[in-house]
Amino acid sequence: AHGGMAAAGLGSGDFSDLREIKKQLLSVAERSRERGLQHSGKWASELAFALEPLPLSELPPPPALTEEDARDLDAYTLAKSYFDLKEYDRAAYFLRGCKSQKAYFLYMYSRYLSGEKKKDDETVDSLGPLEKGQVKNEALRELRVELSKKHQAQELDGFGLYLYGVVLRKLDLVKEAIDVFVEAAHVLPLHWGAWLELCNLITDKEMLKFLSLPDTWMKEFFLAHIYTELQLIEEALQKYQSLIDAGFSKSTYIISQIAVAYHNIRDIDKALSIFNELRKQDPYRIENMDTFSNLLYVRSMKPELSYLAHNLCEIDKYRVETCCVIGNYYSLRSQHEKAALYFQRALKLNPRYLGAWTLMGHEYMEMKNTSAAIQAYRHAIEVNKRDYRAWYGLGQTYEILKMPFYCLYYYRRAHQLRPNDSRMLVALGECYEKLNQLVESKKCYWRAYAVGDVEKMALVKLAKLHEQLNESEQAAQCYIKYIQDIYSCSESVEHVEVSTAFRYLAQYYFKCKLWDEASACAQQCCAFNDTREEGKALLRQILQLRNQGETLSTDIAAPVFLPASLSATNTPTRRVSPLNLSSVTP
């Protein structure tokens, strides 16, 4: 009875009948468009486009009309034309008293959008983007009352349930909203909008476990999407790969999602190459281009970012994503006021657009305006509690304000959202160090090194901690690991700390009276400006002591390493058993 469109018999993971799936997609795209649900219609159309075309005989028939539909047809046709021109109040006026499902939905949806539009217009007129939150959509309460009556009488179809869920979510009734969206997905599994709303409301894996979702092939798309959102990237990529294998290899939606997934695990090269591929296939696409620009920004690819910004500006300069790309472009050129301006413009276009709040926070940080930065980050978190960059940003602002206890709280939240991101761990370690909780600090640095340290700073920080605590063996061990780490990277070495490491090791070996190792390290010191003099001095001392015939002390075990490529003098290195590291591991 509910619009007669169960996802006919294809259970989850069953993609054996792609023709049937194509029919369902074309049909739901048409039905979404009739109701003014542009985004769900677009999603279904894009997905359908990725599948083989159907012969005439197999095209889905237009939705059958009921008596009620026929009665409301005139009002619906008129109202829909007003609706398409964004004259929502006018559309609702002519739909009063309509009984058919389709016309009733359009009536309620027009009222909802009218309230949203008024709210957004209010917001834009009010004091700049930082005064959000005061303006309410006035229509919501009435809509909720009317829809809940219909809901209790079981008179809502899948689209009606979706709208009811949206109204509940806007009123911050999250639990009720989730239940209604789950119900909507059962009644009309093909409507992507309901699934997408669920993606935004489910905040962790536990919540996901307790949902009773319909057994349909659409569930696979939902799971892949939510895994991406919840940072369960391995699982997400597996799902997308199986969808590609099932026959959706041409889907631009899936390609863009895979690119976003790689962006989320900071696999920048992979993400960049997929985005470039996507732009070849869909050159006028604007969605996700803000993510693409983040990647170009991280890699400091100025010409590419400039090209992207100009290109999007030509396509549509009043799109949120375009404003963000231009903001990133100015930020990369260190024009932070201009960048902040564009992020503000993005928020005027869509106050719920999350990325812009966070990026604006970053710009205010660059401009040393910490209070504005804190406000911006807080807004980002209000919009989405899972935005680890905003939590991390708040940590940084409080660090500047020298408030380590606050810092700790925010970095912890960021770390919970990204447990394997070394940057959060290093930040946490620094916090603990400031609070003089050195054991905790050591754990954080060690963990950062263990998960794969992006900025290669964890070992140095760990070594310096050991230095402070006079644990010279462990300190030397960390510096050795650090040097091996840096030199095993193919990238050119531009690390400030390499010289520090060599200087420490030279002095350490000198204390241990291991002259060969000490002089090898001292010679390395001479290669760096800041340690050159000390290196030379140490070499002179070593020479003196050697000439005096000091015997090598063999009773002190010291770590020995120096990869052959580094050992400047090819003196045979004494082999002393390297320290065992178990003592350092927290």
Salt bridges, closest charged atoms under 4 A:
GLU30 OE1 - ARG33 NH2 3.29
GLU34 OE1 - ARG35 NH1 3.65
GLU34 OE1 - LYS102 NZ 3.63
GLU58 OE2 - ARG19 NH1 3.39
ASP84 OD1 - LYS80 NZ 2.69
GLU87 OE1 - ARG90 NH1 2.77
ASP89 OD2 - LYS118 NZ 2.87
GLU116 OE2 - LYS119 NZ 3.86
GLU116 OE1 - LYS170 NZ 3.15
GLU116 OE1 - ARG352 NH2 3.97
ASP120 OD2 - ARG352 NH2 3.53
ASP121 OD2 - LYS117 NZ 3.88
GLU142 OE1 - ARG111 NH2 3.53
GLU146 OE2 - ARG111 NH2 2.84
GLU155 OE1 - LYS150 NZ 3.34
GLU183 OE1 - HIS151 NE2 2.89
GLU197 OE1 - ARG169 NE 2.58
GLU206 OE2 - LYS209 NZ 2.98
GLU220 OE1 - LYS239 NZ 3.05
GLU229 OE1 - ARG386 NH2 2.86
GLU235 OE2 - LYS205 NZ 3.56
ASP269 OD1 - ARG299 NH1 2.41
ASP282 OD2 - ARG285 NH1 3.43
GLU287 OE2 - LYS42 NZ 2.41
GLU321 OE1 - ARG319 NE 3.33
GLU363 OE1 - HIS336 ND1 2.69
GLU366 OE1 - HIS336 NE2 3.73
GLU382 OE1 - HIS379 ND1 3.97
ASP387 OD1 - ARG389 NE 3.40
GLU399 OE2 - LYS434 NZ 3.37
ASP421 OD2 - ARG418 NH2 3.28
ASP421 OD2 - ARG423 NH2 2.59
GLU430 OE2 - LYS461 NZ 2.85
GLU440 OE2 - LYS443 NZ 3.84
GLU471 OE1 - LYS442 NZ 3.34
GLU471 OE1 - HIS466 ND1 2.48
GLU497 OE1 - LYS464 NZ 3.16
ASP516 OD1 - ARG546 NH2 2.00
GLU534 OE2 - ARG503 NH1 3.19
